[in-house]
């Protein structure tokens, strides 16, 4: 009887070892050719697998339901021909290990996101990806090495010593050229260069008003559009839509011919910009990428340095001097959506006398009790709801019907594959790079463990005192109130895809209770509106998101009339 039981156990073990779930260990060896670089390189080495060849695998990685597969490792001082091994211990997304990847046919590709060394003013030495004119996009950053995708099969034996050679390099990006209407500038920032230990630059795309050259006596108010890295000034076109353009469908907005609509809106704005009754402003879109993201969040921070001061006290005065801006706080206005919405409000709060109003649409979390769906002060874990017997992940993205496409854990695990030490260049990591103190190595402190989601309460306290905008306003209203009265305007859809409306509710609760003075601004919500609703209850998101540059102008003109100091120039820029 004992012999029979022993034979049964042995048979079970043998059968188990033959199942596909117990594949042999996997090994992929990645190197780069001396044809693309003869230098010793640092960076994040990424290995990607895609089940289709509709696009290269590097363009199919995201946190949504249609993502393909990616793994990543840090590399330091690698040389041409040196092989880096990807085995089953390397962390990946959405599969944590190569051994979990299902059998089948795949297109495989490798990419090296290169890092540079920075000797910071703080005394730390860090390795980070420098922006190369693309706005911190790892899959298309000039100077990154990559391989052409090729087809492989994964069977019950896994991947055995497969070799991938990166023999291509992403070329430089051409700078935009000046036109009659749009000018481009780039200046060296002394403040940022000192912090980073190397030359650092700020840039801007500048839309000039009608009659700029014909009216040299005029000085103009300034509209500062905040947002992600702009390759050029967007939404302005001097000709009608291309007649031979092929109609394209927008899955995001469920709209056919959205590319044609975009060109028409840009042309309509050009015509509106030239109408006799349209106020003559200067509009700027700022380029302020950092080694952590496509923009700096426009504030001073421990790990990124004094971007707030550099933009407000170096870049903007330079633009106003060169392009005849009025150059006074009452004549400057901030607006933007999402990241730009947070920036517009944060800059107004941090520099209350330097700007005369912010229009913050769908802002990133402005109260960290609603850091999307996490309360960083009370929640112990960001990835799972607290429960004794059930494990339920916290959502990160939904549509207006509440359908969920990703979770906080998904998005953070993808970021961890793309880059350790807050170096992924993605959303959760830039929040850390902006809000967190530096750790002993010079990188941002984690707000939570990237693998497990366990929240660090000490870091949460730092965030609260330095970047929780609702808390700062409530704490300092007796000092800030007089300078912010009439300047705060916030707009958000009540079905924002990233649950950003929750923090807006909390901010509104505070603002409506303000006294001596009352805040005297506005907070509005779009019914069933997704990200990024910006205050128009009549038109859908896919239209209003292209009208930022004109929709707040009447409110700005009203604000100028009410608040401009005695003797201010209200006439030189009001020509027809």
C-alpha positions in Angstrom: 0.0 0.0 0.0 2.8 2.4 0.9 4.6 1.5 -2.4 1.4 2.3 -4.4 1.1 5.8 -2.6 4.7 6.5 -3.4 4.3 5.6 -7.1 1.2 7.9 -7.2 3.1 10.8 -5.8 6.0 10.3 -8.3 3.6 10.1 -11.2 1.9 13.4 -10.1 5.3 15.1 -9.9 6.4 13.9 -13.3 3.1 15.0 -15.0 3.4 18.4 -13.3 6.9 18.9 -14.6 5.6 18.3 -18.2 2.9 21.0 -18.1 3.4 24.3 -20.0 3.3 26.2 -16.7 6.6 24.6 -15.7 8.6 25.8 -18.7 12.4 25.7 -18.7 14.0 28.9 -17.5 14.1 31.8 -20.0 17.2 33.7 -21.2 17.3 36.6 -23.6 20.7 38.3 -24.2 20.7 41.9 -25.3 23.6 44.0 -26.5 24.2 47.0 -28.7 26.4 47.4 -31.8 29.4 49.6 -32.0 27.9 51.0 -35.2 25.5 53.0 -33.1 27.7 53.9 -30.2 31.3 53.3 -29.1 30.7 54.9 -25.7 30.2 53.3 -22.3 26.5 53.8 -21.5 24.2 53.9 -18.5 20.4 53.6 -18.6 17.3 51.5 -18.4 17.4 48.5 -20.8 13.9 47.5 -21.9 12.8 44.2 -23.6 9.4 44.2 -25.2 7.1 41.5 -26.7 4.0 42.1 -28.8 1.5 39.6 -30.2 1.0 41.8 -33.3 3.1 43.9 -35.7 0.6 46.7 -36.2 3.2 49.0 -34.6 6.6 48.4 -33.1 6.4 47.0 -29.6 7.9 50.2 -28.1 4.7 52.0 -29.2 2.3 49.5 -27.7 3.2 49.7 -24.0 0.7 51.3 -21.7 -1.3 50.5 -18.5 -4.6 49.8 -20.3 -6.3 46.7 -21.5 -4.5 46.7 -24.9 -0.9 46.8 -23.5 1.7 44.5 -24.7 4.6 43.1 -22.6 7.7 44.7 -21.2 10.6 43.9 -18.9 13.4 46.2 -17.7 16.8 46.3 -16.0 19.2 49.1 -14.9 22.5 49.0 -16.7 25.7 50.9 -15.8 28.8 51.3 -17.9 27.9 48.8 -20.6 30.0 48.7 -23.8 29.2 47.6 -27.4 29.0 43.9 -27.7 28.4 43.3 -23.9 25.5 41.1 -23.4 22.9 41.8 -20.7 20.8 38.8 -19.6 17.0 38.9 -19.2 15.9 35.9 -17.2 12.9 34.9 -15.1 14.0 37.0 -12.2 13.6 40.3 -14.2 10.5 42.2 -13.3 7.9 42.9 -16.0 4.5 44.1 -16.8 1.8 42.9 -17.2 3.5 39.6 -16.5 5.8 39.8 -13.5 8.3 37.3 -15.0 9.2 35.9 -18.4 8.1 32.5 -17.2 4.5 33.8 -17.0 4.3 34.8 -20.6 1.9 32.5 -22.5 3.2 30.3 -25.3 2.7 31.7 -28.8 4.3 33.9 -31.5 5.6 37.4 -30.6 7.5 40.3 -32.1 10.5 41.1 -29.8 12.3 44.4 -29.5 14.9 45.9 -27.2 15.5 49.6 -26.3 18.1 51.4 -24.2 16.8 54.6 -22.5 20.1 56.3 -21.9 21.0 58.2 -18.7 23.4 61.0 -18.1 25.3 61.8 -14.8 24.3 65.0 -12.9 26.4 66.4 -10.0 23.7 68.2 -8.1 24.1 71.4 -6.0 22.9 69.3 -3.1 26.1 67.2 -3.3 24.4 64.1 -4.7 25.4 62.4 -8.0 22.5 60.9 -9.9 21.9 59.2 -13.2 18.9 60.4 -15.1 17.5 60.6 -18.7 18.1 64.1 -20.1 15.3 65.4 -22.3 16.5 65.6 -25.9 13.8 67.8 -27.4 11.0 65.2 -27.3 9.5 65.9 -23.9 10.8 62.9 -22.0 9.3 60.1 -24.1 11.4 57.0 -23.6 10.2 55.3 -26.8 11.2 58.1 -29.1 13.9 60.1 -27.2 16.8 61.0 -29.5 20.0 59.1 -28.7 18.2 56.0 -27.4 19.3 52.8 -29.0 16.9 50.1 -30.2 16.5 47.0 -32.3 14.2 46.2 -35.2 11.4 43.9 -34.1 11.6 40.3 -35.3 9.3 37.3 -34.8 9.9 34.6 -32.3 8.0 31.6 -30.9 7.6 30.7 -27.3 6.9 27.0 -26.7 7.0 24.7 -23.7 10.8 25.1 -23.6 10.5 28.9 -23.1 13.2 31.2 -24.6 16.7 29.7 -24.7 19.6 32.1 -25.1 17.9 34.3 -27.7 20.2 37.2 -28.8 18.9 40.7 -29.6 21.2 43.4 -30.9 20.3 47.1 -30.8 21.8 48.5 -34.0 19.7 51.6 -34.5 19.6 55.0 -32.8 16.7 57.5 -32.6 17.7 60.7 -34.6 17.6 64.3 -33.3 14.4 66.3 -33.5 14.3 69.4 -35.7 13.5 72.6 -33.9 10.4 74.5 -34.9 10.9 77.5 -37.1 9.6 81.0 -36.5 6.6 82.3 -38.5 4.9 85.6 -38.8 2.7 84.8 -35.8 4.6 82.3 -33.7 8.1 82.9 -32.3 10.3 80.5 -30.3 12.9 81.2 -27.7 15.2 79.3 -25.4 17.3 80.7 -22.6 19.8 79.3 -20.2 18.5 79.4 -16.7 21.2 80.4 -14.2 19.0 79.1 -11.3 18.5 75.7 -12.8 22.1 75.4 -14.1 23.4 76.0 -10.6 21.1 73.3 -9.1 21.8 70.6 -11.8 25.5 71.3 -12.1 25.3 71.8 -15.9 23.7 74.2 -18.4 19.9 73.9 -18.3 17.4 75.7 -20.5 13.9 76.9 -20.6 11.9 77.6 -23.7 8.6 78.9 -25.0 6.4 79.2 -28.0 5.0 82.7 -28.3 1.8 83.7 -30.2 2.0 87.4 -31.1 -1.1 89.5 -31.3 -2.5 91.0 -34.5 -0.7 94.3 -35.2 2.3 93.6 -33.1 4.8 95.1 -35.6 2.4 98.0 -36.6 2.0 99.1 -33.0 5.5 99.4 -31.4 4.0 101.6 -28.7 1.8 98.8 -27.4 2.6 96.6 -24.4 0.5 93.5 -23.8 -1.0 91.4 -21.1 0.4 87.8 -20.9 -1.6 84.6 -21.0 0.5 81.6 -19.7 -0.7 78.3 -20.9 0.5 75.5 -18.6 0.7 71.9 -19.7 2.7 69.0 -21.0 5.7 69.6 -23.3 4.6 71.4 -26.5 6.6 70.7 -29.6 5.3 73.9 -31.0 2.4 76.3 -30.4 -0.7 74.2 -30.8 -4.2 74.9 -32.1 -3.3 77.9 -34.4 -3.5 77.5 -38.2 -3.6 80.3 -40.8 -5.2 78.1 -43.5 -8.4 76.0 -43.8 -8.2 72.2 -43.2 -6.4 70.3 -45.9 -8.9 69.4 -48.6 -7.3 66.0 -49.3 -7.0 64.9 -45.6 -8.2 61.4 -44.9 -10.7 61.3 -42.1 -9.4 59.6 -38.9 -11.5 58.1 -36.0 -10.7 59.2 -32.4 -11.3 56.2 -30.1 -10.8 58.5 -27.1 -13.8 60.7 -28.0 -15.7 58.3 -30.2 -15.7 60.9 -33.0 -15.1 60.3 -36.7 -12.9 62.8 -38.6 -11.4 64.3 -35.4 -8.2 65.2 -37.3 -10.3 67.4 -39.6 -12.1 68.9 -36.7 -8.8 69.8 -35.1 -7.6 71.6 -38.1 -10.9 73.5 -38.4 -10.8 74.6 -34.8 -7.2 75.8 -35.2 -8.2 77.8 -38.3 -11.3 79.2 -36.5 -9.0 80.4 -33.6 -6.7 82.1 -36.1 -9.8 84.0 -37.5 -11.0 84.8 -34.0 -7.5 86.1 -33.0 -7.7 88.6 -35.9 -11.2 89.9 -35.2 -11.4 93.6 -34.3 -13.1 92.9 -30.9 -10.6 90.3 -29.7 -8.3 91.7 -27.0 -4.6 91.9 -28.0 -2.7 89.5 -25.8 0.6 87.5 -25.9 0.0 83.8 -25.3 3.0 81.6 -24.4 3.3 77.8 -24.1 6.3 77.0 -21.9 8.9 74.2 -22.4 10.3 73.2 -19.1 11.1 69.4 -19.2 13.2 67.9 -16.5 15.1 64.6 -16.3 12.0 63.2 -14.6 9.1 64.2 -16.9 7.9 66.2 -19.8 7.5 69.3 -17.6 8.6 70.3 -14.1 5.2 71.1 -12.6 6.4 74.7 -12.5 7.2 74.8 -8.8 10.4 74.6 -6.7 11.1 71.1 -5.5 13.8 69.2 -3.7 14.7 66.8 -6.5 14.1 69.0 -9.5 15.3 72.4 -8.3 13.9 75.9 -8.5 11.7 75.6 -11.6 9.1 77.8 -10.1 11.5 80.7 -9.5 13.2 80.1 -12.9 10.0 80.3 -14.8 8.5 83.3 -12.9 11.7 85.4 -12.4 13.8 84.4 -15.4 11.8 83.1 -18.3 8.7 85.3 -18.1 10.5 88.6 -17.6 12.8 87.7 -20.5 9.7 87.1 -22.8 8.0 90.3 -21.6 11.1 92.3 -22.3 11.7 90.9 -25.8 8.0 90.9 -26.9 6.8 94.1 -25.0 4.8 92.5 -22.3 3.4 94.8 -19.6 5.5 93.0 -17.1 3.4 93.5 -14.0 1.5 90.9 -11.9 -2.0 92.4 -12.7 -1.4 91.7 -16.4 -0.4 88.0 -16.2 -2.9 85.1 -16.2 -2.4 81.3 -15.9 -4.5 78.6 -17.4 -4.3 74.9 -18.4 -5.8 71.5 -17.9 -4.8 68.3 -16.1 -1.1 68.7 -15.3 -1.5 72.3 -16.5 -4.5 72.8 -14.3 -2.5 71.8 -11.2 0.3 74.1 -12.3 -2.0 77.0 -13.0 -3.4 76.8 -9.4 -0.1 75.9 -7.8 1.8 78.8 -9.4 -1.0 81.2 -8.4 -0.8 80.0 -4.8 3.0 80.0 -4.7 3.4 83.4 -6.4 0.2 85.2 -5.4 1.3 88.7 -6.4 3.0 87.8 -9.6 -0.2 86.6 -11.4 -3.8 87.9 -11.5 -5.8 84.8 -12.0 -5.7 81.1 -12.7 -8.1 79.0 -14.7 -7.5 75.4 -13.6 -9.3 72.7 -15.6 -9.4 69.1 -14.4 -6.3 69.7 -12.2 -4.2 66.9 -10.9 -4.9 66.1 -7.2 -5.2 69.5 -5.3 -6.0 67.8 -2.0 -4.0 64.7 -1.1 -6.9 63.2 0.9 -8.1 62.5 -2.6 -4.8 61.6 -4.3 -7.0 60.1 -7.0 -8.6 57.3 -4.9 -6.0 57.2 -2.2 -5.9 59.2 1.0 -2.2 59.4 1.6 -2.7 60.5 5.3 -5.1 57.7 6.4 -4.7 54.8 3.9 -2.0 52.3 4.8 -1.9 50.8 1.2 -2.5 52.5 -2.1 -3.1 49.4 -4.2 -5.8 47.6 -2.2 -8.8 48.6 -0.3 -8.6 47.8 3.4 -10.4 44.5 4.2 -9.9 41.6 6.5 -10.9 38.9 4.1 -11.0 40.3 0.6 -8.4 41.7 -1.8 -9.7 44.3 -4.1 -7.5 46.6 -6.2 -8.0 50.4 -6.3 -8.9 51.7 -9.7 -6.9 54.3 -11.5 -8.8 55.0 -14.7 -12.5 54.8 -15.7 -14.7 56.1 -18.5 -17.9 58.2 -17.9 -19.9 55.0 -17.3 -17.5 53.8 -14.6 -15.9 51.1 -16.7 -12.3 50.5 -15.3 -9.3 50.0 -17.6 -6.4 50.1 -15.2 -5.6 50.1 -11.5 -3.1 52.1 -9.3 -1.1 48.9 -9.0 -1.0 48.4 -12.8 0.2 51.9 -13.5 2.9 51.9 -10.7 4.2 48.4 -11.7 4.5 49.6 -15.3 6.5 52.6 -14.1 8.7 50.3 -12.0 9.6 48.4 -15.2 10.2 51.6 -17.1 12.5 53.0 -14.5 13.6 52.6 -10.8 14.2 55.6 -8.5 11.2 57.6 -9.9 12.9 57.6 -13.3 10.1 56.2 -15.5 9.1 59.6 -16.8 5.4 58.7 -16.1 2.7 60.3 -14.0 3.1 58.8 -10.5 6.8 59.2 -10.6 6.7 62.9 -11.5 4.4 63.5 -8.6 7.1 61.9 -6.4 9.9 63.9 -8.1 7.9 67.1 -7.5 6.4 66.6 -4.0 8.9 64.4 -2.2 12.1 65.2 -0.2 15.3 63.8 -1.6 16.6 60.5 -0.2 20.2 59.9 0.8 21.1 59.0 -2.7 19.7 62.2 -4.2 16.5 60.6 -5.7 13.0 61.4 -4.6 11.6 59.5 -1.5 8.9 57.1 -2.4 5.4 58.0 -1.2 4.7 54.3 -1.2 6.6 51.1 -1.8 6.4 50.7 -5.6 6.0 46.9 -5.4 3.6 46.6 -2.5 1.8 49.9 -2.3 2.5 50.4 1.4 2.3 54.2 2.1 5.2 56.0 3.9 3.5 58.3 6.4 6.6 60.5 6.9 6.7 61.3 3.2 3.0 62.0 3.3 3.5 64.6 6.0 6.2 66.4 3.8 3.8 66.4 0.9 1.0 67.9 3.0 3.1 70.9 4.2 4.7 71.7 0.9 2.4 70.7 -2.0 -1.2 69.9 -0.7 -2.8 73.0 -2.2 -6.0 72.8 -0.2 -4.0 72.4 3.0 -1.7 75.2 2.2 -4.6 77.5 1.4 -6.4 76.6 4.6 -3.3 76.9 6.7 -2.2 80.2 5.2 -5.5 81.9 4.2 -4.9 84.7 6.6 -1.7 85.6 4.7 -2.7 84.6 1.2 -6.4 85.5 1.1 -6.1 89.2 0.2 -3.8 88.4 -2.7 -5.9 85.5 -4.0 -9.4 87.0 -3.9 -11.0 86.7 -7.3 -8.1 84.8 -8.8 -9.1 81.1 -8.3 -11.3 79.4 -10.9 -11.5 75.6 -11.1 -13.4 73.3 -13.5 -13.7 69.6 -13.6 -16.0 66.8 -15.0 -17.8 64.8 -12.3 -16.8 61.6 -14.1 -13.1 62.6 -14.6 -11.3 59.5 -15.9 -8.7 59.7 -13.0 -11.1 60.6 -10.2 -9.7 64.1 -10.0 -13.1 65.6 -9.2 -12.9 64.1 -5.7 -10.1 66.5 -4.7 -11.9 69.4 -6.4 -14.9 68.7 -4.1 -12.7 68.9 -1.1 -11.1 72.2 -2.3 -14.6 73.6 -3.0 -15.7 72.8 0.6 -12.8 74.9 1.9 -13.1 77.8 -0.6 -16.8 78.3 0.1 -16.1 78.6 3.8 -13.4 81.3 3.4 -13.9 84.6 5.1 -12.0 87.9 5.4 -11.9 87.6 2.5 -14.2 85.2 0.7 -12.3 83.7 -2.2 -14.7 85.2 -4.8 -13.8 82.8 -7.6 -15.7 79.9 -9.1 -15.7 76.1 -9.0 -17.8 74.4 -11.8 -18.5 70.8 -12.7 -19.4 69.1 -16.0 -22.2 66.6 -15.8 -20.9 63.1 -16.8 -17.9 64.9 -18.3 -14.6 63.1 -18.5 -11.1 64.4 -18.4 -10.4 67.2 -19.4 -13.6 69.3 -18.9 -12.8 73.0 -18.8 -15.9 74.9 -18.0 -18.2 75.0 -21.0 -21.5 73.3 -20.2 -22.8 73.5 -23.8 -20.1 71.8 -25.8 -18.4 68.4 -25.5 -14.9 67.8 -24.3 -13.5 67.0 -27.7 -14.3 70.6 -28.8 -13.7 72.6 -25.7 -10.3 71.1 -25.1 -9.2 73.0 -28.2 -10.6 76.3 -27.1 -8.5 77.1 -24.0 -6.8 80.0 -25.7 -10.1 81.9 -26.2 -12.7 80.6 -23.7 -11.3 82.4 -20.6 -10.6 85.7 -22.3 -14.0 87.4 -21.2 -13.2 86.4 -17.6 -9.7 87.8 -17.9 -11.0 91.1 -19.4 -13.4 91.4 -16.5 -10.7 90.7 -14.0 -8.4 93.3 -15.5 -11.2 95.9 -15.4 -11.8 95.2 -11.7 -8.3 94.8 -10.5 -5.8 96.8 -12.6 -4.0 99.5 -10.4 -4.5 103.2 -10.9 -2.5 104.4 -13.8 -2.2 101.0 -15.4 -1.9 100.7 -19.2 -5.4 99.7 -20.3 -5.3 101.3 -23.7 -2.1 100.8 -25.7 -3.0 97.1 -26.4 -6.8 97.7 -27.1 -6.4 98.8 -30.8 -8.5 97.1 -33.5 
